[in-house]
Each structure stands twice: as C-alpha cells, then as structure tokens.
Amino acid sequence: MAKVEIVHSLFEEIQKKFKGESHKIIDLIETLETNPHKGKLLGNVAGIVIKEIKYKSFRFYFITDGHKLKFFDESSLTDLLIRFVRMSDKKSQQKTIEEIKKILITLGAGGFN
C-alpha cells in the first residue's frame, strides 16, 4: 500500500474552496493508497512522474517516483510516496502543469510546501 501525502497549502485550499465537500475529495485522493496506478499521466521530470485525478471540473496534481510505480507490483509499493501538490480548474490546467515542472526542475520534489 502506498502512502498519500497532501501538501499543507493544498489541504487548506481544498478546505477553503470546497468546505463541506472536502471530505469527498480527501477520500478520492486516499483511494490512491490502494490503487497507485490511478490517474492520468501528464509527464515526468528526472524520474518523478506528474499525474492528475479529476473531481468535477477540478484537477488535483500529484507527483511520485516513476521508477517504483513502473517496476513494482501492488505488494511491493509499501514505500511509495504519492504527494499531492497542486489543484486547478480546467482553464488554468496547462499553467499549473508548467509550474509543477518548473519547480521540479529547479528545486526537486522538496520544493513543494
């Protein structure tokens, strides 16, 4: 089972924007613990995979180690960390993806707070 982590700033943004519906989104995000292959692949930077899952018109972006995701089976994914880093609506989708890539190139996975 993989470990899902939500960056604190994103968690606060979800709470603020969705209020009562936020628990549904958190539950959706936590489904990746049992099914880490879920989500649409958007690209990768130096072995770190960028993927998204959708909830209504919003996209939630997460990063993970692409090598572990590709080569290990479900039982071996115990040390896989899936980190949710950003969210966007359909209009700002490409801008958000480019921002994630830029952060990964310049600061690496530790650049998200």
Order of alpha helices (4+ residues) and beta strands (2+ residues): beta-alpha-alpha-beta-beta-beta-alpha-beta-alpha
